[in-house]
């Protein structure tokens, strides 16, 4: 019988029972564990509690990180026993799922589809990839489709570019191809935000929120930024890490800054950047000694789970709002008669709780408890701004302005 992870276990005990946790140790400062001899020399004697103390980590958060990895691997083992790329159905579902919740979502979706097919007789073809494959997957599977009949019946993904670029899905929106099935009710955490599509085409099921992480170890005399406006001030020049590698979230940040500050705001954002990192790199970088560390890191709210483990780091929800990168769902109007139960599944409470509780992607479902115990204003660009601009072209232009501010050729 597998024991329960606890602070009195030795590293050897942990790795013998859960070898998948080795990646967690290595990613969080135990680089010597890469070498078998060095690892084996200390693993039988070094307990988890002492290991956390050595790195100045909060013990409870360190244990939570290890438990999350164990749970994730358990989900992965279950999922990989099943086929997750099905082609022989009369209903087609596709999309990019946020990486931290892809496996539990697939597990839940597999169970739902098995029951749905048994009850309805419809077979479902689906391809639900990790969001990390991003632009390449969109290019291979969506870009270039001219006939709406060739589009998936249901498509789920985060971001703006794919959904509003006139070269991709955006051109079908004005043709009335899609229908928002999410209903008028919105989670109280988004009250007053007018986040539902007023034209009734696109559903938004959750939000990816961009917040600040402050590294007090490198703060010096700098003030603590409490808002996006603060970050654009001269004193934050080359003090900020931005999630440029996370295209969906980064584009949402560019659009939010452009809406309020125009071209000059994008230039200031470029000037404040010290590093370009994917969010998965950001917390690791904060613990390294040999590299220049940014004072402020902008990251998805999900990654604050890791940051809370490291003393000296502080998470700040911006006073003028966390930038919203929506998780969209597109449902084809022409096939809604047979796909509505699937659309209801993705926009339902169970999926909302997976997104919110396992991934810290707040759900718009009115019955989901997003577990906010603090003020959490939002910076949402709004549908008026979306409809007044060619979003695909604007994303291209703002990226170019940002790169020029960095001196990138």
C-alpha positions as CSV (number, residue, x, y, z in Angstrom):
1,X,0.0,0.0,0.0
2,X,1.4,3.4,-1.0
3,X,2.0,5.7,2.0
4,X,0.8,9.3,2.3
5,X,3.4,12.0,1.6
6,X,4.5,13.7,4.8
7,X,7.2,16.0,6.1
8,X,9.1,13.3,7.9
9,X,9.8,11.2,4.8
10,X,13.3,11.1,3.4
11,X,14.0,12.1,-0.2
12,X,14.7,8.4,-0.9
13,X,11.3,7.4,0.5
14,X,9.6,10.0,-1.7
15,X,11.4,9.1,-4.9
16,X,11.0,5.4,-4.3
17,X,7.2,5.8,-4.0
18,X,6.8,8.7,-6.5
19,X,9.7,8.9,-9.0
20,X,7.8,11.5,-10.9
21,X,8.6,14.0,-8.1
22,X,12.2,14.1,-9.1
23,X,11.4,16.8,-11.7
24,X,9.8,18.9,-9.0
25,X,13.0,18.8,-6.9
26,X,15.3,19.6,-9.8
27,X,13.0,22.4,-11.0
28,X,13.0,24.0,-7.5
29,X,16.7,24.3,-6.8
30,X,17.9,20.8,-6.1
31,X,20.1,20.7,-9.2
32,X,22.4,18.1,-7.6
33,X,19.6,15.6,-7.8
34,X,20.3,15.3,-11.5
35,X,23.4,13.2,-10.7
36,X,22.6,9.7,-9.4
37,X,25.6,9.6,-7.1
38,X,25.0,13.0,-5.5
39,X,21.3,12.2,-5.1
40,X,21.9,8.8,-3.6
41,X,24.5,10.2,-1.2
42,X,21.9,12.4,0.6
43,X,18.5,10.9,-0.2
44,X,18.5,8.3,2.5
45,X,19.2,10.9,5.2
46,X,17.6,14.2,4.1
47,X,14.0,14.6,5.2
48,X,11.4,16.7,3.3
49,X,11.1,19.2,6.2
50,X,14.9,19.8,6.3
51,X,15.0,20.0,2.5
52,X,12.4,22.8,2.6
53,X,14.3,24.7,5.3
54,X,17.5,24.5,3.3
55,X,15.9,26.4,0.4
56,X,13.9,28.7,2.6
57,X,10.7,27.3,1.3
58,X,7.3,27.3,3.1
59,X,6.9,23.6,4.0
60,X,3.2,23.3,3.4
61,X,3.4,24.9,0.0
62,X,6.4,22.6,-0.9
63,X,4.4,19.5,0.1
64,X,1.4,20.8,-1.9
65,X,3.6,21.2,-5.0
66,X,4.8,17.6,-4.6
67,X,1.3,16.3,-4.0
68,X,0.1,18.2,-7.1
69,X,2.8,16.4,-9.2
70,X,1.8,13.0,-7.8
71,X,-1.9,13.7,-8.6
72,X,-1.1,15.0,-12.1
73,X,1.0,11.8,-12.8
74,X,-1.9,9.7,-11.6
75,X,-4.3,11.4,-13.9
76,X,-1.8,11.1,-16.8
77,X,-1.4,7.4,-16.2
78,X,-5.2,7.0,-16.4
79,X,-5.5,9.2,-19.5
80,X,-2.7,7.6,-21.5
81,X,-4.5,4.3,-21.2
82,X,-7.3,5.8,-23.3
83,X,-7.3,7.2,-26.8
84,X,-7.5,11.0,-26.8
85,X,-7.4,11.6,-30.5
86,X,-10.6,10.2,-32.1
87,X,-11.4,10.7,-35.8
88,X,-14.4,8.5,-36.6
89,X,-17.3,10.5,-35.3
90,X,-20.2,12.5,-36.7
91,X,-19.6,15.3,-34.2
92,X,-16.3,17.0,-34.2
93,X,-14.8,18.7,-31.1
94,X,-11.4,20.4,-31.1
95,X,-9.4,22.9,-29.1
96,X,-6.5,23.9,-26.9
97,X,-6.9,23.2,-23.2
98,X,-4.9,25.0,-20.5
99,X,-1.9,22.8,-19.7
100,X,-2.5,22.6,-15.9
101,X,-6.0,21.2,-16.3
102,X,-5.8,19.3,-19.6
103,X,-5.6,15.9,-18.1
104,X,-8.4,16.2,-15.6
105,X,-10.6,17.8,-18.3
106,X,-9.8,14.9,-20.7
107,X,-10.6,12.4,-18.0
108,X,-14.0,14.1,-17.3
109,X,-14.7,14.5,-21.0
110,X,-13.9,10.8,-21.8
111,X,-16.5,9.7,-19.1
112,X,-19.1,12.2,-20.4
113,X,-18.6,11.2,-24.1
114,X,-18.9,7.5,-23.3
115,X,-22.3,8.1,-21.7
116,X,-23.4,10.7,-24.4
117,X,-22.7,8.2,-27.2
118,X,-24.5,5.4,-25.4
119,X,-27.6,7.6,-24.9
120,X,-27.6,9.5,-28.2
121,X,-26.0,7.2,-30.7
122,X,-23.7,10.0,-31.9
123,X,-20.0,9.2,-32.1
124,X,-17.7,12.1,-31.2
125,X,-14.4,12.8,-33.0
126,X,-12.2,15.0,-30.8
127,X,-8.7,16.4,-30.7
128,X,-8.0,18.4,-27.5
129,X,-4.4,19.4,-27.4
130,X,-2.4,21.2,-24.7
131,X,-2.4,25.0,-25.1
132,X,1.4,24.9,-25.2
133,X,1.3,23.7,-28.9
134,X,-0.5,27.0,-29.6
135,X,0.0,28.7,-32.9
136,X,1.4,25.7,-34.7
137,X,-1.8,23.6,-34.0
138,X,-4.0,26.5,-35.1
139,X,-2.0,26.9,-38.3
140,X,-2.3,23.2,-39.1
141,X,-6.0,22.7,-38.1
142,X,-7.9,26.0,-38.4
143,X,-6.1,28.5,-40.6
144,X,-7.0,28.2,-44.3
145,X,-10.4,26.6,-43.8
146,X,-12.8,28.4,-46.2
147,X,-16.0,26.3,-45.7
148,X,-17.6,26.6,-42.3
149,X,-18.8,23.0,-42.7
150,X,-15.2,21.9,-42.2
151,X,-14.9,23.7,-38.9
152,X,-15.2,21.6,-35.7
153,X,-18.7,21.6,-34.3
154,X,-17.3,22.8,-31.0
155,X,-14.0,24.6,-30.5
156,X,-12.4,25.6,-27.1
157,X,-9.3,27.7,-26.6
158,X,-8.0,30.8,-24.8
159,X,-6.8,34.1,-26.4
160,X,-8.0,36.7,-28.9
161,X,-6.0,36.3,-32.1
162,X,-7.5,33.0,-33.2
163,X,-11.1,34.1,-32.6
164,X,-11.0,37.6,-34.1
165,X,-8.3,37.3,-36.8
166,X,-10.1,37.7,-40.2
167,X,-7.7,35.1,-41.6
168,X,-8.9,32.4,-39.2
169,X,-12.1,31.9,-37.3
170,X,-12.9,35.6,-37.1
171,X,-14.2,35.7,-40.6
172,X,-16.9,33.2,-39.8
173,X,-18.3,35.2,-36.9
174,X,-19.9,37.8,-39.1
175,X,-21.5,35.0,-41.1
176,X,-23.5,33.9,-38.1
177,X,-21.9,30.5,-38.0
178,X,-21.7,30.4,-34.1
179,X,-24.1,30.7,-31.2
180,X,-23.4,31.5,-27.6
181,X,-25.1,28.9,-25.5
182,X,-23.8,29.9,-22.1
183,X,-26.9,31.9,-21.0
184,X,-27.2,35.3,-19.5
185,X,-26.3,34.4,-15.9
186,X,-22.6,35.2,-14.9
187,X,-20.6,34.2,-11.9
188,X,-20.8,37.0,-9.2
189,X,-17.0,37.4,-9.4
190,X,-17.5,38.9,-12.8
191,X,-20.6,41.1,-11.9
192,X,-20.8,44.3,-13.9
193,X,-18.1,43.4,-16.3
194,X,-20.4,42.9,-19.4
195,X,-18.3,39.9,-20.4
196,X,-21.0,38.1,-22.4
197,X,-20.8,38.6,-26.2
198,X,-23.6,41.1,-26.9
199,X,-24.0,39.7,-30.4
200,X,-24.6,36.2,-29.1
201,X,-21.8,34.4,-31.1
202,X,-19.0,33.5,-28.7
203,X,-19.3,31.8,-25.3
204,X,-16.7,32.7,-22.6
205,X,-16.4,29.9,-20.0
206,X,-13.5,31.1,-17.9
207,X,-10.7,33.6,-17.6
208,X,-6.9,33.4,-17.5
209,X,-5.8,36.3,-15.2
210,X,-2.5,38.1,-15.4
211,X,-1.2,39.3,-12.0
212,X,2.2,40.5,-10.6
213,X,4.8,38.6,-8.6
214,X,7.3,40.8,-6.7
215,X,10.7,39.6,-5.7
216,X,11.6,41.4,-2.5
217,X,15.2,40.1,-2.6
218,X,16.0,42.4,-5.5
219,X,13.6,45.2,-4.7
220,X,16.2,47.7,-3.4
221,X,14.6,51.2,-3.1
222,X,12.0,50.6,-5.8
223,X,8.4,51.2,-4.9
224,X,5.9,48.3,-5.0
225,X,3.8,48.5,-8.1
226,X,0.1,48.3,-7.3
227,X,-1.3,48.8,-10.8
228,X,-0.5,48.5,-14.5
229,X,-0.1,52.3,-14.6
230,X,2.7,52.0,-12.0
231,X,4.6,49.5,-14.2
232,X,4.8,52.0,-17.1
233,X,6.7,54.6,-14.9
234,X,10.4,55.2,-15.7
235,X,11.6,53.7,-12.4
236,X,10.5,50.2,-13.7
237,X,12.6,50.3,-16.8
238,X,14.2,46.9,-17.3
239,X,12.7,45.6,-14.1
240,X,9.9,43.4,-15.4
241,X,9.6,39.9,-16.8
242,X,6.8,39.5,-19.3
243,X,5.1,36.2,-20.5
244,X,6.0,36.8,-24.2
245,X,6.2,33.0,-24.7
246,X,2.5,32.7,-23.6
247,X,1.0,34.2,-26.8
248,X,-2.6,34.3,-25.6
249,X,-1.9,36.0,-22.3
250,X,0.8,38.4,-23.7
251,X,-1.5,39.5,-26.5
252,X,-4.3,40.2,-24.0
253,X,-1.8,42.4,-22.0
254,X,-0.8,44.3,-25.1
255,X,-4.5,45.0,-26.0
256,X,-5.3,46.1,-22.5
257,X,-2.4,48.5,-22.4
258,X,-3.2,49.8,-25.9
259,X,-6.8,50.5,-25.0
260,X,-5.9,52.7,-22.1
261,X,-2.5,54.1,-23.1
262,X,-2.3,53.8,-26.9
263,X,1.0,53.3,-28.8
264,X,3.0,55.2,-26.1
265,X,1.9,52.7,-23.5
266,X,3.1,49.8,-25.6
267,X,6.5,51.4,-25.9
268,X,6.7,52.0,-22.2
269,X,5.8,48.3,-21.6
270,X,8.6,47.3,-23.9
271,X,11.1,49.5,-22.1
272,X,10.2,48.0,-18.7
273,X,11.0,44.5,-19.8
274,X,14.1,42.8,-18.5
275,X,13.4,39.3,-19.5
276,X,11.1,37.4,-21.8
277,X,10.0,34.2,-20.2
278,X,7.2,31.6,-20.5
279,X,5.3,31.5,-17.1
280,X,6.7,28.0,-16.4
281,X,10.2,29.6,-16.2
282,X,9.3,32.5,-14.0
283,X,9.2,31.1,-10.6
284,X,12.3,29.0,-11.3
285,X,14.2,32.1,-12.3
286,X,13.3,33.9,-9.1
287,X,15.3,31.2,-7.1
288,X,18.4,31.2,-9.2
289,X,21.5,32.9,-8.0
290,X,23.6,33.3,-11.1
291,X,21.0,35.1,-13.3
292,X,19.7,38.6,-13.3
293,X,16.4,38.5,-11.6
294,X,13.5,40.8,-12.5
295,X,11.9,42.7,-9.7
296,X,8.4,42.3,-11.1
297,X,7.1,39.2,-13.0
298,X,3.8,39.2,-14.8
299,X,2.3,35.8,-14.8
300,X,-1.0,33.8,-15.0
301,X,-2.7,33.5,-11.6
302,X,-2.2,29.7,-11.8
303,X,1.5,30.0,-11.4
304,X,1.2,31.9,-8.1
305,X,0.7,28.4,-6.5
306,X,4.4,27.8,-7.1
307,X,5.4,31.3,-6.1
308,X,3.8,31.0,-2.7
309,X,6.3,28.3,-1.9
310,X,9.2,30.7,-2.1
311,X,9.9,33.2,0.7
312,X,10.7,36.6,-0.5
313,X,8.1,36.5,-3.3
314,X,4.8,38.4,-3.0
315,X,1.7,38.1,-5.3
316,X,-0.1,41.3,-6.1
317,X,-3.5,41.4,-7.8
318,X,-3.4,44.8,-9.6
319,X,-5.6,47.5,-8.1
320,X,-6.7,48.5,-11.6
321,X,-7.5,44.8,-12.4
322,X,-6.0,41.6,-13.6
323,X,-5.8,41.5,-17.3
324,X,-8.4,39.0,-18.7
325,X,-7.5,36.5,-21.5
326,X,-10.8,34.7,-22.1
327,X,-11.3,31.0,-22.5
328,X,-13.7,30.9,-25.5
329,X,-16.0,28.2,-26.7
330,X,-17.4,28.3,-30.2
331,X,-20.5,26.2,-31.0
332,X,-21.7,25.9,-34.6
333,X,-25.3,27.0,-34.9
334,X,-26.0,24.5,-37.7
335,X,-25.2,21.4,-35.6
336,X,-26.4,22.6,-32.2
337,X,-29.4,20.3,-32.3
338,X,-27.1,17.3,-31.7
339,X,-24.1,19.0,-29.9
340,X,-25.9,21.0,-27.2
341,X,-25.3,18.4,-24.5
342,X,-21.5,18.6,-25.3
343,X,-21.6,22.4,-25.3
344,X,-23.5,22.4,-22.0
345,X,-20.8,20.1,-20.6
346,X,-18.0,22.5,-21.4
347,X,-19.9,25.5,-20.1
348,X,-21.2,23.6,-17.1
349,X,-20.4,23.6,-13.4
350,X,-18.2,20.5,-13.4
351,X,-15.8,21.8,-16.0
352,X,-16.0,25.3,-14.3
353,X,-14.8,23.7,-11.0
354,X,-11.9,21.9,-12.7
355,X,-10.8,25.1,-14.4
356,X,-11.2,27.2,-11.2
357,X,-10.1,24.8,-8.5
358,X,-7.4,22.9,-10.2
359,X,-6.1,25.6,-12.6
360,X,-7.0,28.9,-10.9
361,X,-8.8,29.9,-14.1
362,X,-11.9,31.6,-12.7
363,X,-15.1,30.2,-14.1
364,X,-18.0,32.3,-15.4
365,X,-20.5,29.6,-14.4
366,X,-22.8,31.2,-11.8
367,X,-22.7,28.3,-9.4
368,X,-18.9,27.8,-9.2
369,X,-17.1,29.1,-6.1
370,X,-13.9,30.7,-7.5
371,X,-12.6,30.8,-3.9
372,X,-11.7,34.5,-4.0
373,X,-11.2,35.8,-0.4
374,X,-9.9,39.2,-1.5
375,X,-10.8,42.1,-3.9
376,X,-10.2,41.0,-7.5
377,X,-11.0,43.7,-10.0
378,X,-10.6,42.9,-13.7
379,X,-9.0,44.7,-16.7
380,X,-11.3,43.5,-19.5
381,X,-11.0,45.3,-22.9
382,X,-14.7,44.9,-23.5
383,X,-16.8,44.1,-26.6
384,X,-17.1,47.6,-27.7
385,X,-13.3,47.8,-28.1
386,X,-13.2,44.4,-29.8
387,X,-15.9,45.4,-32.4
388,X,-14.3,48.8,-33.0
389,X,-11.0,47.3,-34.1
390,X,-9.5,44.6,-36.4
391,X,-8.1,42.6,-33.4
392,X,-5.9,40.4,-35.6
393,X,-4.3,43.4,-37.2
394,X,-4.0,45.2,-33.9
395,X,-2.2,42.3,-32.3
396,X,0.3,42.3,-35.1
397,X,0.8,46.1,-34.9
398,X,1.2,46.2,-31.1
399,X,3.7,43.3,-31.2
400,X,5.7,45.2,-33.7
401,X,5.6,48.4,-31.6
402,X,6.7,46.4,-28.6
403,X,9.6,44.7,-30.4
404,X,10.7,48.1,-31.8
405,X,10.8,49.4,-28.2
406,X,13.1,46.5,-27.3
407,X,15.3,47.1,-30.4
408,X,14.5,43.7,-31.9
409,X,15.0,43.4,-35.6
